[in-house]
């Protein structure tokens, strides 16, 4: 955002996502890719998102 001349502010707060061993076992998660697929809040936050930014697909 700074490179585009925008000011995201001094601090950016990203809401935490609790990931426990039990959750990983229950959802059969072995990789970060699987974690992002099965728990979308882990891999995405709108905390520093601008309308002109594309989405990851």
Secondary structure, DSSP 8 states (H G I E B T S, - for coil): -TTTT----S----------HHHHHHTT--SHHHHHHH-HHHH--STT--TTS----
